[in-house]
Amino acid sequence: MSSQPTEASAPLIPMPSLTPDALRAAVAQIVPSRLPELNEHLASAATSAQRTSSVAPLRAFTAHWGKQLIAVVRVTWAG
């Protein structure tokens, strides 16, 4: 059973806004080893967005990395 956060506990960082720059800064702070993965995913999403004239790939990118950060913070916070 994982431990629950105490009242004195706080998340590692506040949830960033779902923008590429804010997500990159959060990943750099919490899991810097995943920055290359984030950058590759962003480049791929931007290329797909241009090719399809749609922002859907960029929305998928921000949703994915927002969820990744929540998962990392939860695992770390639960200790």
N, C-alpha and C positions, 0 to 999 in steps of 0.2 A: 504494500500500500504506500503510495507516495505521500509525502508530508504536505500539508496545506500551508499556504503563506500565512504568516502572522501579521498582525496589524502593523508592525514595524517594517514588514517587507514592502518592497516597491518594485515595479517592473524595472528591468535594466535600463530602458529608455521609454519615453512616452511613445505611443503609436505614431509613426510618421504619417504625414499626408501621403496619399497615393499618387505621388509624382515620381518620375524617374530619378530626379536629383535627391529628393528626400529619402527614397528607398535605397539609393546607392550609399548615402551617408549613414543610414541605419545599418546596412549590411557591413559597411566598413568598420563600424564601431563594434558590432556584435559578433559577426562571423566573417572577418576579412578574407578568409580562405575561399569564400564563395564569390568574391568580387569578379573574377574572370567569368564565371558562369553567368552572373547577372549581366555583365557587359555583352557577352555573346548573345544572350537571350534578347536584350534590348536592341542590338543591331539587327538581329533576325526579325524582330517584331516591326522595327522601323522599315526594313526592306519590304516585308509583307504588306505593311500599311500603304506604302507608296505603290506597290505593284497592284494592289486591289482597290486603291482609292477609298480605303476604309480605316476608321480608327479602331476597329474591333481587335486587331492584333496588339495594339498598344494597351487597350483596356484589359485584354487577357494577361499581358505582361504585368501590369500593375496589380491586378487581382492575385496572380500567382505569387508575386514577391511579397505582397501584403500578408498573404496566408503563410508563406514561409517564415516571415518574421514572427508572426503570432505563435507559430509552432515552436520556434527556437526559444522565444521568451517563456512560453508555458513550460517547456521541458526544463529550462534553466531555473525558472522561478519555483517550480515544484521540488527541485533539488533531488 
